[in-house]
């Protein structure tokens, strides 16, 4: 399984380097979990030159910072729900903040549910 995961990462980096359409597709992704984000950066650093790696890392980091901000916002809202001053507050997406944060940090869906 690990071998296929390595090939998968190498293919992502290769397609990013050779296919402009893939760069656009990648930029439209909503997020990567932190372990996959780190693995992709490691693979890209091995496969790309310095200039291309900086571009790749910037693109991936922009995606990741958006997701990190969303996770932090939801966890904060979830924590506020335990404060009596916010009793009855609609949690919205924050209802699953703990599960979502765990999945984002570990890359494993359903580890809490």
N, CA, C and O atoms as a GROMACS GRO file, in nm:
protein
  452
    1UNK      N    1   0.082  -0.118   0.000
    1UNK     CA    2   0.000   0.000   0.000
    1UNK      C    3   0.088   0.126   0.000
    1UNK      O    4   0.061   0.220  -0.074
    2UNK      N    5   0.190   0.126   0.082
    2UNK     CA    6   0.279   0.243   0.088
    2UNK      C    7   0.347   0.268  -0.046
    2UNK      O    8   0.367   0.382  -0.086
    3UNK      N    9   0.381   0.160  -0.115
    3UNK     CA   10   0.445   0.174  -0.246
    3UNK      C   11   0.352   0.245  -0.344
    3UNK      O   12   0.395   0.333  -0.418
    4UNK      N   13   0.224   0.206  -0.344
    4UNK     CA   14   0.129   0.269  -0.435
    4UNK      C   15   0.103   0.414  -0.396
    4UNK      O   16   0.081   0.499  -0.483
    5UNK      N   17   0.105   0.443  -0.268
    5UNK     CA   18   0.088   0.580  -0.222
    5UNK      C   19   0.204   0.667  -0.271
    5UNK      O   20   0.184   0.781  -0.312
    6UNK      N   21   0.326   0.613  -0.266
    6UNK     CA   22   0.443   0.686  -0.317
    6UNK      C   23   0.428   0.716  -0.466
    6UNK      O   24   0.459   0.826  -0.512
    7UNK      N   25   0.382   0.617  -0.541
    7UNK     CA   26   0.362   0.636  -0.685
    7UNK      C   27   0.253   0.741  -0.710
    7UNK      O   28   0.267   0.824  -0.800
    8UNK      N   29   0.149   0.737  -0.633
    8UNK     CA   30   0.041   0.834  -0.642
    8UNK      C   31   0.094   0.976  -0.623
    8UNK      O   32   0.061   1.066  -0.700
    9UNK      N   33   0.176   0.996  -0.522
    9UNK     CA   34   0.235   1.127  -0.496
    9UNK      C   35   0.326   1.170  -0.610
    9UNK      O   36   0.322   1.285  -0.654
   10UNK      N   37   0.409   1.078  -0.658
   10UNK     CA   38   0.498   1.110  -0.770
   10UNK      C   39   0.419   1.149  -0.893
   10UNK      O   40   0.459   1.240  -0.967
   11UNK      N   41   0.306   1.082  -0.917
   11UNK     CA   42   0.221   1.116  -1.031
   11UNK      C   43   0.160   1.256  -1.016
   11UNK      O   44   0.152   1.330  -1.114
   12UNK      N   45   0.119   1.291  -0.897
   12UNK     CA   46   0.065   1.425  -0.874
   12UNK      C   47   0.169   1.530  -0.906
   12UNK      O   48   0.140   1.628  -0.975
   13UNK      N   49   0.288   1.511  -0.857
   13UNK     CA   50   0.396   1.609  -0.881
   13UNK      C   51   0.431   1.612  -1.030
   13UNK      O   52   0.451   1.720  -1.087
   14UNK      N   53   0.439   1.496  -1.093
   14UNK     CA   54   0.471   1.491  -1.236
   14UNK      C   55   0.365   1.563  -1.318
   14UNK      O   56   0.398   1.643  -1.406
   15UNK      N   57   0.238   1.535  -1.291
   15UNK     CA   58   0.131   1.601  -1.364
   15UNK      C   59   0.130   1.751  -1.340
   15UNK      O   60   0.105   1.829  -1.431
   16UNK      N   61   0.158   1.792  -1.218
   16UNK     CA   62   0.166   1.934  -1.187
   16UNK      C   63   0.275   2.001  -1.271
   16UNK      O   64   0.258   2.112  -1.321
   17UNK      N   65   0.386   1.930  -1.285
   17UNK     CA   66   0.500   1.986  -1.359
   17UNK      C   67   0.474   1.991  -1.509
   17UNK      O   68   0.519   2.083  -1.576
   18UNK      N   69   0.403   1.893  -1.563
   18UNK     CA   70   0.392   1.880  -1.708
   18UNK      C   71   0.258   1.922  -1.768
   18UNK      O   72   0.250   1.947  -1.888
   19UNK      N   73   0.154   1.931  -1.688
   19UNK     CA   74   0.020   1.959  -1.741
   19UNK      C   75  -0.039   2.086  -1.677
   19UNK      O   76  -0.079   2.083  -1.560
   20UNK      N   77  -0.046   2.195  -1.751
   20UNK     CA   78  -0.104   2.318  -1.695
   20UNK      C   79  -0.248   2.299  -1.647
   20UNK      O   80  -0.290   2.360  -1.548
   21UNK      N   81  -0.324   2.214  -1.716
   21UNK     CA   82  -0.462   2.189  -1.675
   21UNK      C   83  -0.467   2.125  -1.535
   21UNK      O   84  -0.558   2.152  -1.456
   22UNK      N   85  -0.367   2.042  -1.507
   22UNK     CA   86  -0.363   1.977  -1.376
   22UNK      C   87  -0.337   2.080  -1.265
   22UNK      O   88  -0.391   2.068  -1.156
   23UNK      N   89  -0.255   2.179  -1.294
   23UNK     CA   90  -0.230   2.284  -1.194
   23UNK      C   91  -0.361   2.354  -1.158
   23UNK      O   92  -0.388   2.381  -1.041
   24UNK      N   93  -0.442   2.382  -1.261
   24UNK     CA   94  -0.571   2.445  -1.236
   24UNK      C   95  -0.661   2.353  -1.154
   24UNK      O   96  -0.727   2.397  -1.060
   25UNK      N   97  -0.662   2.227  -1.190
   25UNK     CA   98  -0.743   2.129  -1.117
   25UNK      C   99  -0.699   2.120  -0.971
   25UNK      O  100  -0.782   2.116  -0.881
   26UNK      N  101  -0.571   2.116  -0.950
   26UNK     CA  102  -0.518   2.107  -0.814
   26UNK      C  103  -0.555   2.231  -0.733
   26UNK      O  104  -0.586   2.220  -0.614
   27UNK      N  105  -0.551   2.347  -0.796
   27UNK     CA  106  -0.582   2.470  -0.724
   27UNK      C  107  -0.729   2.478  -0.683
   27UNK      O  108  -0.765   2.559  -0.597
   28UNK      N  109  -0.813   2.396  -0.743
   28UNK     CA  110  -0.956   2.396  -0.710
   28UNK      C  111  -0.992   2.295  -0.602
   28UNK      O  112  -1.108   2.284  -0.562
   29UNK      N  113  -0.894   2.220  -0.554
   29UNK     CA  114  -0.920   2.124  -0.447
   29UNK      C  115  -0.947   2.200  -0.318
   29UNK      O  116  -0.896   2.310  -0.297
   30UNK      N  117  -1.026   2.141  -0.233
   30UNK     CA  118  -1.062   2.210  -0.109
   30UNK      C  119  -0.955   2.195  -0.001
   30UNK      O  120  -0.932   2.288   0.077
   31UNK      N  121  -0.891   2.081   0.006
   31UNK     CA  122  -0.791   2.062   0.111
   31UNK      C  123  -0.719   1.929   0.094
   31UNK      O  124  -0.756   1.843   0.014
   32UNK      N  125  -0.615   1.916   0.175
   32UNK     CA  126  -0.544   1.789   0.195
   32UNK      C  127  -0.528   1.775   0.346
   32UNK      O  128  -0.512   1.874   0.416
   33UNK      N  129  -0.534   1.654   0.395
   33UNK     CA  130  -0.504   1.636   0.537
   33UNK      C  131  -0.356   1.665   0.557
   33UNK      O  132  -0.277   1.660   0.462
   34UNK      N  133  -0.318   1.695   0.678
   34UNK     CA  134  -0.179   1.733   0.704
   34UNK      C  135  -0.077   1.626   0.666
   34UNK      O  136   0.026   1.659   0.608
   35UNK      N  137  -0.102   1.497   0.695
   35UNK     CA  138  -0.004   1.396   0.654
   35UNK      C  139   0.017   1.391   0.503
   35UNK      O  140   0.130   1.376   0.456
   36UNK      N  141  -0.092   1.403   0.425
   36UNK     CA  142  -0.078   1.400   0.280
   36UNK      C  143  -0.015   1.528   0.227
   36UNK      O  144   0.060   1.525   0.130
   37UNK      N  145  -0.046   1.639   0.289
   37UNK     CA  146   0.016   1.766   0.254
   37UNK      C  147   0.168   1.756   0.272
   37UNK      O  148   0.244   1.794   0.183
   38UNK      N  149   0.211   1.706   0.386
   38UNK     CA  150   0.355   1.693   0.414
   38UNK      C  151   0.420   1.594   0.317
   38UNK      O  152   0.530   1.618   0.269
   39UNK      N  153   0.352   1.484   0.290
   39UNK     CA  154   0.407   1.383   0.198
   39UNK      C  155   0.423   1.440   0.057
   39UNK      O  156   0.523   1.414  -0.009
   40UNK      N  157   0.324   1.516   0.011
   40UNK     CA  158   0.334   1.577  -0.122
   40UNK      C  159   0.448   1.677  -0.129
   40UNK      O  160   0.519   1.683  -0.230
   41UNK      N  161   0.466   1.755  -0.025
   41UNK     CA  162   0.578   1.850  -0.024
   41UNK      C  163   0.712   1.778  -0.026
   41UNK      O  164   0.805   1.821  -0.095
   42UNK      N  165   0.723   1.670   0.047
   42UNK     CA  166   0.847   1.592   0.049
   42UNK      C  167   0.876   1.534  -0.089
   42UNK      O  168   0.990   1.540  -0.136
   43UNK      N  169   0.776   1.478  -0.153
   43UNK     CA  170   0.792   1.421  -0.286
   43UNK      C  171   0.828   1.529  -0.387
   43UNK      O  172   0.916   1.510  -0.470
   44UNK      N  173   0.760   1.642  -0.379
   44UNK     CA  174   0.786   1.753  -0.472
   44UNK      C  175   0.928   1.805  -0.455
   44UNK      O  176   0.994   1.840  -0.553
   45UNK      N  177   0.975   1.811  -0.333
   45UNK     CA  178   1.110   1.860  -0.309
   45UNK      C  179   1.214   1.768  -0.373
   45UNK      O  180   1.319   1.815  -0.417
   46UNK      N  181   1.186   1.639  -0.378
   46UNK     CA  182   1.277   1.543  -0.441
   46UNK      C  183   1.271   1.550  -0.593
   46UNK      O  184   1.373   1.531  -0.660
   47UNK      N  185   1.152   1.578  -0.649
   47UNK     CA  186   1.132   1.569  -0.792
   47UNK      C  187   1.146   1.701  -0.868
   47UNK      O  188   1.174   1.701  -0.988
   48UNK      N  189   1.128   1.812  -0.800
   48UNK     CA  190   1.126   1.940  -0.870
   48UNK      C  191   1.252   2.021  -0.839
   48UNK      O  192   1.317   2.002  -0.737
   49UNK      N  193   1.284   2.109  -0.931
   49UNK     CA  194   1.390   2.205  -0.906
   49UNK      C  195   1.344   2.308  -0.804
   49UNK      O  196   1.227   2.311  -0.767
   50UNK      N  197   1.435   2.391  -0.760
   50UNK     CA  198   1.405   2.487  -0.654
   50UNK      C  199   1.290   2.581  -0.692
   50UNK      O  200   1.200   2.603  -0.612
   51UNK      N  201   1.294   2.636  -0.813
   51UNK     CA  202   1.192   2.732  -0.855
   51UNK      C  203   1.054   2.665  -0.864
   51UNK      O  204   0.955   2.718  -0.813
   52UNK      N  205   1.048   2.549  -0.928
   52UNK     CA  206   0.922   2.478  -0.940
   52UNK      C  207   0.870   2.432  -0.803
   52UNK      O  208   0.750   2.436  -0.777
   53UNK      N  209   0.962   2.390  -0.717
   53UNK     CA  210   0.919   2.347  -0.584
   53UNK      C  211   0.856   2.464  -0.508
   53UNK      O  212   0.756   2.447  -0.439
   54UNK      N  213   0.915   2.581  -0.520
   54UNK     CA  214   0.859   2.698  -0.452
   54UNK      C  215   0.718   2.729  -0.502
   54UNK      O  216   0.631   2.765  -0.423
   55UNK      N  217   0.697   2.716  -0.632
   55UNK     CA  218   0.563   2.740  -0.688
   55UNK      C  219   0.464   2.634  -0.640
   55UNK      O  220   0.351   2.665  -0.602
   56UNK      N  221   0.508   2.508  -0.644
   56UNK     CA  222   0.424   2.397  -0.599
   56UNK      C  223   0.388   2.415  -0.451
   56UNK      O  224   0.271   2.402  -0.413
   57UNK      N  225   0.487   2.444  -0.370
   57UNK     CA  226   0.465   2.460  -0.226
   57UNK      C  227   0.372   2.578  -0.198
   57UNK      O  228   0.288   2.570  -0.108
   58UNK      N  229   0.387   2.685  -0.272
   58UNK     CA  230   0.300   2.801  -0.253
   58UNK      C  231   0.155   2.766  -0.287
   58UNK      O  232   0.063   2.806  -0.216
   59UNK      N  233   0.136   2.693  -0.396
   59UNK     CA  234   0.000   2.655  -0.436
   59UNK      C  235  -0.063   2.563  -0.332
   59UNK      O  236  -0.178   2.584  -0.292
   60UNK      N  237   0.011   2.463  -0.288
   60UNK     CA  238  -0.042   2.370  -0.189
   60UNK      C  239  -0.064   2.440  -0.055
   60UNK      O  240  -0.163   2.414   0.014
   61UNK      N  241   0.027   2.528  -0.018
   61UNK     CA  242   0.015   2.599   0.109
   61UNK      C  243  -0.108   2.690   0.111
   61UNK      O  244  -0.172   2.706   0.214
   62UNK      N  245  -0.139   2.750  -0.003
   62UNK     CA  246  -0.258   2.835  -0.010
   62UNK      C  247  -0.384   2.752   0.016
   62UNK      O  248  -0.474   2.797   0.087
   63UNK      N  249  -0.390   2.632  -0.041
   63UNK     CA  250  -0.503   2.544  -0.016
   63UNK      C  251  -0.509   2.505   0.132
   63UNK      O  252  -0.616   2.507   0.194
   64UNK      N  253  -0.395   2.472   0.185
   64UNK     CA  254  -0.389   2.422   0.322
   64UNK      C  255  -0.422   2.531   0.423
   64UNK      O  256  -0.486   2.503   0.524
   65UNK      N  257  -0.379   2.654   0.398
   65UNK     CA  258  -0.408   2.760   0.494
   65UNK      C  259  -0.557   2.789   0.499
   65UNK      O  260  -0.610   2.823   0.605
   66UNK      N  261  -0.624   2.777   0.386
   66UNK     CA  262  -0.769   2.794   0.386
   66UNK      C  263  -0.838   2.688   0.470
   66UNK      O  264  -0.928   2.718   0.548
   67UNK      N  265  -0.795   2.565   0.455
   67UNK     CA  266  -0.854   2.455   0.532
   67UNK      C  267  -0.820   2.469   0.680
   67UNK      O  268  -0.905   2.445   0.765
   68UNK      N  269  -0.697   2.506   0.711
   68UNK     CA  270  -0.657   2.523   0.850
   68UNK      C  271  -0.742   2.630   0.916
   68UNK      O  272  -0.787   2.614   1.030
   69UNK      N  273  -0.763   2.740   0.846
   69UNK     CA  274  -0.846   2.848   0.899
   69UNK      C  275  -0.989   2.802   0.925
   69UNK      O  276  -1.048   2.838   1.026
   70UNK      N  277  -1.043   2.724   0.834
   70UNK     CA  278  -1.178   2.672   0.850
   70UNK      C  279  -1.189   2.579   0.971
   70UNK      O  280  -1.284   2.587   1.048
   71UNK      N  281  -1.091   2.490   0.985
   71UNK     CA  282  -1.090   2.398   1.098
   71UNK      C  283  -1.080   2.476   1.230
   71UNK      O  284  -1.152   2.446   1.325
   72UNK      N  285  -0.992   2.574   1.235
   72UNK     CA  286  -0.975   2.654   1.357
   72UNK      C  287  -1.103   2.731   1.391
   72UNK      O  288  -1.142   2.739   1.507
   73UNK      N  289  -1.166   2.787   1.290
   73UNK     CA  290  -1.290   2.862   1.311
   73UNK      C  291  -1.399   2.771   1.368
   73UNK      O  292  -1.469   2.810   1.461
   74UNK      N  293  -1.412   2.652   1.312
   74UNK     CA  294  -1.515   2.560   1.359
   74UNK      C  295  -1.487   2.507   1.499
   74UNK      O  296  -1.578   2.493   1.580
   75UNK      N  297  -1.361   2.479   1.528
   75UNK     CA  298  -1.326   2.432   1.663
   75UNK      C  299  -1.351   2.543   1.764
   75UNK      O  300  -1.400   2.518   1.874
   76UNK      N  301  -1.318   2.665   1.728
   76UNK     CA  302  -1.343   2.779   1.816
   76UNK      C  303  -1.492   2.796   1.844
   76UNK      O  304  -1.533   2.816   1.959
   77UNK      N  305  -1.574   2.786   1.739
   77UNK     CA  306  -1.719   2.797   1.756
   77UNK      C  307  -1.772   2.683   1.842
   77UNK      O  308  -1.860   2.704   1.926
   78UNK      N  309  -1.718   2.563   1.823
   78UNK     CA  310  -1.760   2.448   1.903
   78UNK      C  311  -1.727   2.473   2.050
   78UNK      O  312  -1.810   2.445   2.138
   79UNK      N  313  -1.609   2.523   2.078
   79UNK     CA  314  -1.568   2.550   2.216
   79UNK      C  315  -1.657   2.659   2.279
   79UNK      O  316  -1.691   2.651   2.397
   80UNK      N  317  -1.694   2.760   2.200
   80UNK     CA  318  -1.781   2.866   2.250
   80UNK      C  319  -1.916   2.811   2.293
   80UNK      O  320  -1.980   2.865   2.383
   81UNK      N  321  -1.960   2.704   2.228
   81UNK     CA  322  -2.092   2.650   2.259
   81UNK      C  323  -2.101   2.600   2.404
   81UNK      O  324  -2.212   2.578   2.453
   82UNK      N  325  -1.990   2.582   2.472
   82UNK     CA  326  -1.990   2.538   2.611
   82UNK      C  327  -1.993   2.656   2.708
   82UNK      O  328  -2.002   2.637   2.829
   83UNK      N  329  -1.984   2.777   2.655
   83UNK     CA  330  -1.989   2.898   2.736
   83UNK      C  331  -2.136   2.939   2.749
   83UNK      O  332  -2.207   2.949   2.649
   84UNK      N  333  -2.182   2.964   2.872
   84UNK     CA  334  -2.323   2.997   2.894
   84UNK      C  335  -2.367   3.122   2.818
   84UNK      O  336  -2.485   3.137   2.788
   85UNK      N  337  -2.274   3.210   2.787
   85UNK     CA  338  -2.309   3.333   2.714
   85UNK      C  339  -2.352   3.303   2.570
   85UNK      O  340  -2.417   3.386   2.506
   86UNK      N  341  -2.317   3.186   2.520
   86UNK     CA  342  -2.350   3.149   2.382
   86UNK      C  343  -2.452   3.035   2.378
   86UNK      O  344  -2.463   2.965   2.277
   87UNK      N  345  -2.526   3.017   2.486
   87UNK     CA  346  -2.627   2.910   2.493
   87UNK      C  347  -2.727   2.927   2.378
   87UNK      O  348  -2.774   3.038   2.351
   88UNK      N  349  -2.758   2.818   2.314
   88UNK     CA  350  -2.853   2.821   2.205
   88UNK      C  351  -2.795   2.865   2.071
   88UNK      O  352  -2.868   2.874   1.973
   89UNK      N  353  -2.667   2.892   2.067
   89UNK     CA  354  -2.602   2.935   1.943
   89UNK      C  355  -2.609   2.821   1.840
   89UNK      O  356  -2.584   2.705   1.872
   90UNK      N  357  -2.644   2.858   1.717
   90UNK     CA  358  -2.647   2.758   1.610
   90UNK      C  359  -2.503   2.722   1.573
   90UNK      O  360  -2.423   2.808   1.536
   91UNK      N  361  -2.471   2.595   1.584
   91UNK     CA  362  -2.334   2.551   1.558
   91UNK      C  363  -2.303   2.539   1.409
   91UNK      O  364  -2.188   2.553   1.368
   92UNK      N  365  -2.403   2.514   1.328
   92UNK     CA  366  -2.378   2.500   1.184
   92UNK      C  367  -2.274   2.392   1.157
   92UNK      O  368  -2.288   2.278   1.203
   93UNK      N  369  -2.170   2.427   1.082
   93UNK     CA  370  -2.063   2.332   1.049
   93UNK      C  371  -1.981   2.290   1.171
   93UNK      O  372  -1.912   2.188   1.168
   94UNK      N  373  -1.988   2.369   1.277
   94UNK     CA  374  -1.908   2.340   1.396
   94UNK      C  375  -1.959   2.218   1.473
   94UNK      O  376  -1.893   2.172   1.566
   95UNK      N  377  -2.076   2.165   1.436
   95UNK     CA  378  -2.129   2.047   1.504
   95UNK      C  379  -2.031   1.929   1.496
   95UNK      O  380  -2.023   1.848   1.588
   96UNK      N  381  -1.959   1.921   1.386
   96UNK     CA  382  -1.865   1.810   1.368
   96UNK      C  383  -1.720   1.858   1.375
   96UNK      O  384  -1.631   1.795   1.318
   97UNK      N  385  -1.697   1.967   1.445
   97UNK     CA  386  -1.564   2.027   1.449
   97UNK      C  387  -1.457   1.933   1.504
   97UNK      O  388  -1.347   1.928   1.450
   98UNK      N  389  -1.488   1.860   1.607
   98UNK     CA  390  -1.388   1.771   1.669
   98UNK      C  391  -1.351   1.659   1.572
   98UNK      O  392  -1.233   1.630   1.552
   99UNK      N  393  -1.452   1.598   1.512
   99UNK     CA  394  -1.426   1.489   1.417
   99UNK      C  395  -1.351   1.540   1.294
   99UNK      O  396  -1.257   1.476   1.246
  100UNK      N  397  -1.393   1.657   1.245
  100UNK     CA  398  -1.328   1.714   1.127
  100UNK      C  399  -1.182   1.751   1.155
  100UNK      O  400  -1.094   1.728   1.072
  101UNK      N  401  -1.157   1.808   1.272
  101UNK     CA  402  -1.020   1.844   1.309
  101UNK      C  403  -0.932   1.721   1.323
  101UNK      O  404  -0.817   1.721   1.279
  102UNK      N  405  -0.987   1.615   1.384
  102UNK     CA  406  -0.910   1.490   1.398
  102UNK      C  407  -0.877   1.431   1.262
  102UNK      O  408  -0.765   1.385   1.240
  103UNK      N  409  -0.973   1.433   1.172
  103UNK     CA  410  -0.949   1.380   1.037
  103UNK      C  411  -0.846   1.464   0.963
  103UNK      O  412  -0.760   1.410   0.894
  104UNK      N  413  -0.854   1.595   0.976
  104UNK     CA  414  -0.760   1.685   0.912
  104UNK      C  415  -0.618   1.663   0.965
  104UNK      O  416  -0.522   1.660   0.887
  105UNK      N  417  -0.605   1.648   1.094
  105UNK     CA  418  -0.473   1.633   1.155
  105UNK      C  419  -0.411   1.496   1.132
  105UNK      O  420  -0.289   1.484   1.123
  106UNK      N  421  -0.493   1.394   1.123
  106UNK     CA  422  -0.440   1.258   1.113
  106UNK      C  423  -0.451   1.197   0.975
  106UNK      O  424  -0.377   1.104   0.941
  107UNK      N  425  -0.543   1.248   0.894
  107UNK     CA  426  -0.567   1.190   0.763
  107UNK      C  427  -0.657   1.067   0.768
  107UNK      O  428  -0.672   0.997   0.668
  108UNK      N  429  -0.717   1.042   0.883
  108UNK     CA  430  -0.802   0.925   0.900
  108UNK      C  431  -0.944   0.969   0.926
  108UNK      O  432  -0.974   1.032   1.027
  109UNK      N  433  -1.032   0.935   0.833
  109UNK     CA  434  -1.174   0.967   0.849
  109UNK      C  435  -1.237   0.870   0.947
  109UNK      O  436  -1.201   0.753   0.953
  110UNK      N  437  -1.332   0.921   1.023
  110UNK     CA  438  -1.411   0.834   1.109
  110UNK      C  439  -1.338   0.778   1.229
  110UNK      O  440  -1.379   0.675   1.282
  111UNK      N  441  -1.230   0.843   1.275
  111UNK     CA  442  -1.159   0.787   1.390
  111UNK      C  443  -1.231   0.817   1.521
  111UNK      O  444  -1.203   0.754   1.623
  112UNK      N  445  -1.324   0.913   1.519
  112UNK     CA  446  -1.396   0.947   1.642
  112UNK      C  447  -1.542   0.905   1.632
  112UNK      O  448  -1.600   0.864   1.733
  113UNK      N  449  -1.600   0.914   1.515
  113UNK     CA  450  -1.744   0.885   1.501
  113UNK      C  451  -1.777   0.741   1.529
  113UNK      O  452  -1.893   0.701   1.521
   0.00000   0.00000   0.00000
